[in-house]
Amino acid sequence: MDKKYSVQALKNNEKFKKIVARLYASGDVAKYAKRYSDLYKTHTGRFGGAVSFFSSPGRIEVCGNHTDHNNGKVLAAAVTIDTLACVSKNNDNTVNILSYGFSEVHVNLSDLSQRDDEVNTNGLVKGILKKLKDYGYNIGGFDATTTSDVFKGAGVSSSAAFEVLVAEIVSALFNGGKITKTQKATASQFAENVYFKKPCGLMDQMAISLGSISGIDFKDDKNPKVKNIKWGFKDLAIFVVNCGGDHSDLTGDYGAIRTEMESVAEFFGKSKLRFVPPKKIYDEIFQIKRDISGRAALRALHYIEENQRVDAAVGAILAGDEEKFLKQINDSGESSYLLLQNYHTPADVDQSIPVAVAAAKRFGGVLAARVHGGGFAGTMLAFTAAERAEAFYKYMVKGYGEKNVYNLSIREDGAREVKF
């Protein structure tokens, strides 16, 4: 074992201490020294070779609920959890990835074709490599061992973190770091859409590739406009709470949001709501109710006003106006509840998300709270005063357990190589 990767050496490494503070907003150097050292031992025990480390963050949806699928606007941010990889080049013309708790990935670079019997992580990696090669970049063989604390089932995009990680490894090892952040994101989305057969948007991959907090406008969804912003509200603590609930029977509920929004767009002769002037929707709201449904009319109202809230939230961050920013988050939550109607299904008497948001808003020091992500079941996002973070954590743990309450920070860096 190279002694520079021992726990003690990392604990005493000043560069590593700065990395821990920057990537994880943590002073617990011992915790991360053990994580990196253990990963190094596992990797070299399985693969050997000179190593590099790479980190790819999770993400949160700050504002912009159910807007991206109709070419709308979102505000998303990278956060201080990550998928971490220890990587070595190889001369075998293969990519081999060992991930804790998952089957190994083995991809032969001479065959990157899409196969219907390979709709799995193997296929996902092939799709990323294929798209980067089509962009004109070099690809090559490497071995990687990964570990992740990007928790699954809580809407922080563990799959996108892995995808962008693979693209970042290829960029650093074989292209001198020249693959653009947008290309890393679009290659990842391509792989998920075509090779993994999941029709995801581009928000997750863009937020993870860019880092910090980003306003993303999907009016041209092939070439989204991105405003990458420095996060300045250091006195706010950020929580994601996994409220529980089963997503398996909710496909129809999620699909209905998009279908109803697009039916309103079709009412005006357009394919997506983004291309309908808001005034037309306001003017024809009763006719939309008669011809389509009242719920479709309400969801259209949510869509056009949520886009406006994203713009207002971006402006508030740039201006350092914390009060205005928090108002957009609270207003987004109320609109999602009353107009979008994705806090719970009609038959859901447990109502985990509404209870979590209601409880949070009645806890002293909580400044904003809203549904996080798709809704119906899943997670809540909350912003608290920093000095109330520990008390809020203990309060929410009573309802949802320690493994479901996460105190996060905005991470300035997107997916990157970690040098120390």
C-alpha positions in Angstrom: 0.0 0.0 0.0 1.2 3.5 -0.9 1.5 5.1 2.5 0.3 8.5 1.2 -3.2 6.9 1.2 -3.2 5.6 4.7 -5.8 7.1 7.1 -3.1 8.7 9.2 -1.3 10.2 6.2 -4.5 11.7 4.8 -5.5 13.1 8.2 -2.2 15.0 8.2 -2.4 16.0 4.6 -3.2 19.8 4.4 -4.4 19.6 0.8 -6.7 16.7 1.8 -8.1 18.8 4.7 -9.0 21.6 2.2 -10.6 19.0 -0.1 -12.8 17.7 2.7 -13.9 21.3 3.6 -14.6 22.2 0.0 -16.4 19.1 -1.3 -18.2 18.0 1.9 -18.4 21.2 4.0 -17.0 19.2 6.8 -14.3 19.4 9.4 -14.5 15.6 10.1 -11.2 14.8 8.2 -10.9 11.4 9.9 -14.2 10.3 8.5 -13.2 11.1 4.9 -9.7 9.9 5.4 -11.0 6.5 6.2 -13.5 6.6 3.3 -10.7 7.4 0.7 -8.2 5.0 2.3 -10.7 2.1 2.4 -11.6 2.8 -1.3 -8.0 2.8 -2.3 -7.3 -0.5 -0.5 -10.3 -2.1 -2.2 -9.4 -0.8 -5.6 -5.7 -1.7 -5.5 -6.6 -5.1 -4.0 -8.8 -5.8 -7.0 -7.1 -4.0 -9.9 -3.7 -2.5 -8.8 -2.0 0.3 -10.7 -1.4 4.0 -10.2 -4.6 5.7 -9.0 -6.6 8.9 -9.4 -9.7 9.9 -7.4 -12.9 11.4 -8.9 -16.0 12.8 -7.1 -19.4 13.5 -8.6 -22.1 15.2 -6.4 -25.8 14.6 -5.8 -28.2 17.3 -6.6 -31.3 19.0 -5.3 -34.2 20.7 -7.1 -34.4 24.1 -5.5 -37.3 25.5 -7.5 -39.1 24.6 -10.8 -41.4 21.7 -9.9 -42.5 19.7 -13.0 -41.5 22.4 -15.5 -38.6 20.8 -17.4 -40.7 18.3 -19.4 -42.6 21.2 -21.0 -39.4 23.2 -21.9 -39.6 25.2 -18.7 -37.1 26.6 -16.2 -35.5 25.0 -13.1 -33.2 26.0 -10.3 -31.0 23.1 -9.2 -27.9 22.7 -7.2 -25.0 20.3 -6.5 -24.8 19.2 -2.9 -22.2 17.8 -0.5 -22.8 14.1 -1.0 -21.0 12.2 -3.8 -20.2 9.1 -5.7 -16.4 8.7 -5.2 -14.2 6.7 -7.5 -10.6 5.4 -7.3 -9.4 4.8 -10.9 -6.5 3.3 -12.8 -5.8 3.2 -16.6 -5.5 -0.2 -18.2 -4.2 -1.6 -21.5 -7.1 -4.1 -22.0 -9.4 -1.9 -24.1 -12.1 -2.5 -21.5 -13.8 -0.4 -18.8 -14.3 -2.3 -15.6 -16.2 -0.8 -12.7 -16.7 -2.3 -9.2 -19.3 -0.5 -7.2 -20.0 -1.4 -3.6 -23.1 -3.4 -3.4 -23.6 -3.8 -7.2 -22.6 -6.2 -9.9 -19.4 -5.4 -11.7 -19.5 -3.5 -15.0 -17.4 -4.8 -17.9 -17.5 -2.9 -21.3 -15.4 -3.9 -24.3 -14.5 -0.7 -26.1 -14.6 -2.4 -29.5 -18.4 -2.9 -29.2 -20.4 0.0 -27.9 -23.7 -1.0 -29.7 -27.0 -0.7 -27.9 -28.6 -4.0 -26.9 -32.1 -4.6 -25.7 -30.9 -7.3 -23.3 -28.4 -4.8 -21.7 -30.7 -2.2 -20.2 -28.6 -2.1 -17.1 -25.5 -0.3 -15.7 -23.3 -2.0 -18.3 -25.5 -0.5 -21.0 -25.5 2.9 -19.3 -21.7 3.0 -19.3 -21.6 1.9 -23.0 -24.0 4.7 -23.9 -21.8 7.4 -22.2 -18.7 6.1 -24.0 -20.5 5.9 -27.3 -21.8 9.5 -27.1 -18.4 10.9 -26.1 -16.8 9.1 -28.9 -19.4 10.5 -31.3 -18.5 13.9 -30.0 -15.0 13.3 -31.3 -13.3 12.6 -28.0 -10.9 9.9 -27.1 -12.0 6.9 -25.0 -9.8 4.3 -23.4 -9.7 1.4 -20.9 -9.8 2.0 -17.2 -10.6 0.2 -14.0 -12.7 2.0 -11.3 -14.0 1.2 -7.8 -16.8 3.4 -6.6 -18.6 4.1 -3.3 -21.5 6.5 -2.9 -23.3 8.3 -0.1 -25.8 9.8 -2.6 -28.8 8.2 -1.0 -31.3 6.4 -3.2 -35.0 7.0 -3.3 -34.7 10.6 -2.0 -34.6 12.5 -5.3 -30.9 13.5 -5.2 -30.0 11.7 -8.4 -27.7 8.9 -7.6 -27.9 7.6 -11.2 -26.9 10.9 -12.7 -24.0 11.3 -10.2 -22.7 7.9 -11.5 -23.2 8.9 -15.2 -21.4 12.2 -15.0 -18.7 10.6 -12.9 -17.9 8.2 -15.8 -17.9 11.1 -18.3 -15.5 13.1 -16.0 -13.1 10.1 -15.8 -12.9 9.9 -19.6 -12.4 13.6 -19.8 -9.5 13.7 -17.4 -7.7 10.4 -18.3 -8.0 10.6 -22.1 -8.8 14.2 -23.1 -6.9 16.5 -20.9 -10.1 17.6 -19.1 -11.4 19.2 -22.3 -14.9 17.7 -22.5 -17.3 20.5 -21.7 -19.6 20.4 -18.8 -22.6 20.4 -21.1 -21.2 17.6 -23.2 -20.7 15.5 -20.1 -24.3 16.1 -19.1 -25.8 15.4 -22.6 -23.7 12.2 -23.0 -25.1 11.0 -19.7 -28.7 11.9 -20.6 -28.2 10.2 -24.0 -27.1 7.0 -22.3 -30.0 7.0 -19.9 -32.6 7.8 -22.6 -31.3 5.4 -25.4 -29.3 2.7 -23.6 -31.1 2.6 -20.3 -34.5 3.4 -21.9 -35.5 5.9 -19.2 -36.9 9.1 -20.7 -35.3 11.5 -18.2 -34.7 15.2 -18.8 -31.4 17.0 -18.6 -31.8 18.8 -15.2 -30.0 16.2 -13.0 -27.0 15.8 -15.2 -26.5 19.5 -15.8 -26.7 20.4 -12.1 -24.2 17.7 -11.2 -21.8 18.6 -14.0 -21.9 22.3 -13.4 -21.7 22.4 -9.6 -22.9 25.2 -7.3 -26.5 26.4 -8.1 -27.8 26.8 -11.7 -30.7 28.3 -13.3 -31.5 26.2 -16.4 -33.8 27.2 -19.2 -35.0 24.3 -21.4 -36.8 26.4 -24.0 -34.4 24.8 -26.5 -34.0 21.4 -24.8 -31.2 20.4 -27.2 -29.2 23.5 -26.1 -30.4 24.7 -22.7 -29.4 28.1 -21.5 -27.5 27.9 -18.2 -26.8 30.5 -15.6 -24.3 29.1 -13.1 -24.5 31.1 -9.8 -22.4 31.4 -6.7 -24.4 30.5 -3.6 -24.1 33.2 -1.0 -26.7 32.4 1.7 -24.3 30.8 4.2 -26.6 31.4 7.2 -29.1 28.9 5.7 -29.1 25.1 6.5 -30.6 22.8 3.8 -32.5 19.6 4.6 -33.9 16.9 2.4 -36.3 14.6 4.3 -37.3 11.3 2.8 -41.0 11.1 3.9 -41.6 7.6 2.6 -44.3 6.2 0.4 -44.3 3.7 -2.4 -43.5 5.0 -5.9 -44.3 1.8 -7.7 -48.0 2.6 -8.4 -47.5 6.2 -9.2 -46.5 6.1 -12.8 -50.0 7.2 -13.9 -50.0 10.1 -11.5 -46.6 11.4 -12.7 -47.6 10.8 -16.3 -50.9 12.7 -15.9 -49.1 15.9 -15.0 -47.2 16.0 -18.2 -50.2 14.7 -20.3 -52.5 17.4 -18.8 -50.0 20.2 -19.4 -49.4 19.1 -22.9 -53.2 18.8 -23.5 -53.5 22.5 -22.6 -50.7 23.3 -25.0 -52.5 21.4 -27.7 -55.6 23.4 -27.0 -53.6 26.4 -28.2 -52.1 24.5 -31.1 -48.7 24.1 -29.5 -46.7 21.0 -28.4 -45.5 22.3 -25.0 -46.8 24.9 -22.6 -43.6 26.9 -22.9 -44.7 28.1 -26.3 -48.2 29.4 -25.2 -48.2 33.0 -24.0 -49.3 33.1 -20.4 -52.0 35.7 -21.0 -53.8 33.2 -23.3 -54.0 30.7 -20.5 -55.4 33.3 -18.1 -57.9 34.5 -20.7 -59.1 31.0 -21.6 -59.0 29.4 -18.1 -62.7 28.6 -18.0 -62.8 27.2 -21.5 -59.8 25.0 -20.7 -61.8 23.7 -17.7 -64.8 22.9 -19.9 -62.9 21.3 -22.8 -60.2 19.5 -20.8 -60.5 19.6 -17.0 -60.2 21.9 -14.1 -57.1 20.1 -12.9 -55.4 20.6 -16.2 -56.2 24.3 -16.0 -54.7 24.5 -12.5 -51.6 22.7 -13.6 -51.1 25.0 -16.5 -51.3 28.0 -14.1 -48.7 26.3 -11.9 -46.4 25.9 -14.8 -46.4 29.4 -16.1 -46.1 30.9 -12.6 -43.4 28.4 -11.5 -41.2 29.6 -14.4 -41.6 33.1 -13.1 -40.6 32.0 -9.6 -37.4 30.4 -11.0 -36.5 33.7 -12.6 -37.3 35.5 -9.3 -35.2 33.1 -7.2 -32.2 33.4 -9.6 -32.5 37.2 -9.4 -32.7 37.0 -5.6 -29.6 34.9 -5.2 -27.7 37.2 -7.5 -28.8 40.2 -5.5 -28.2 38.6 -2.2 -31.9 39.0 -1.3 -32.5 36.1 1.1 -36.0 37.1 2.0 -37.1 37.2 -1.6 -35.4 33.9 -2.3 -37.2 32.1 0.5 -40.5 33.6 -0.6 -40.1 31.9 -4.0 -39.5 28.5 -2.3 -42.5 28.8 -0.1 -44.7 30.0 -3.0 -43.4 27.1 -5.1 -44.5 24.7 -2.4 -48.0 26.3 -2.1 -48.5 26.2 -5.8 -47.3 22.5 -6.0 -49.9 21.7 -3.3 -52.9 23.7 -4.5 -52.4 23.9 -8.3 -50.0 21.1 -9.4 -51.5 18.8 -6.8 -48.6 16.5 -6.4 -48.3 16.4 -2.6 -50.4 13.3 -2.3 -52.8 11.1 -4.4 -56.5 11.4 -3.7 -56.5 8.0 -2.0 -53.5 8.7 0.2 -54.7 9.1 3.7 -51.2 8.9 5.2 -50.1 12.1 3.4 -46.4 11.9 4.4 -45.3 14.9 2.4 -48.1 17.3 3.5 -47.5 16.3 7.1 -43.7 16.8 6.8 -44.1 20.3 5.3 -46.8 21.3 7.8 -44.7 20.1 10.7 -41.6 21.8 9.4 -43.4 25.2 8.9 -44.5 25.1 12.5 -41.1 24.5 13.8 -39.2 27.6 14.9 -36.4 28.5 12.6 -37.7 26.9 9.4 -37.8 29.6 6.8 -39.1 27.7 3.7 -40.3 24.2 2.9 -41.7 22.5 -0.2 -42.1 19.2 -2.0 -38.9 18.0 -3.5 -39.0 16.4 -7.0 -41.8 14.4 -8.5 -44.0 14.3 -5.4 -47.0 12.1 -4.4 -44.5 10.0 -2.4 -40.9 10.9 -1.7 -39.1 13.9 -0.2 -39.4 17.4 1.2 -36.9 20.3 0.9 -36.5 22.7 3.8 -34.3 25.7 4.5 -33.7 26.6 8.2 -31.7 29.2 10.1 -28.2 27.7 10.5 -28.4 27.9 14.3 -31.6 25.9 14.3 -30.3 23.1 12.1 -29.4 20.6 14.9 -32.7 21.1 16.6 -34.7 20.7 13.4 -32.7 17.5 12.6 -33.7 16.0 15.9 -37.3 17.0 15.5 -37.7 15.5 12.0 -35.8 12.3 13.1 -38.7 11.6 15.5 -41.0 11.4 12.5 -38.9 9.8 9.8 -35.8 8.2 11.4 -32.1 9.1 11.2 -31.6 7.5 7.8 -34.2 9.7 6.2 -33.2 13.2 7.3 -30.2 14.8 5.5 -28.5 18.1 6.3 -26.8 19.2 3.1 -24.8 22.1 1.8 -24.4 23.6 -1.7 -21.2 22.3 -3.3 -19.3 24.7 -5.5 -17.7 22.0 -7.6 -19.4 19.7 -10.1 -18.0 16.3 -11.0 -14.2 16.7 -10.8 -10.9 14.9 -10.3 -9.7 15.1 -6.7 -6.0 15.8 -6.3 -4.2 16.0 -3.0 
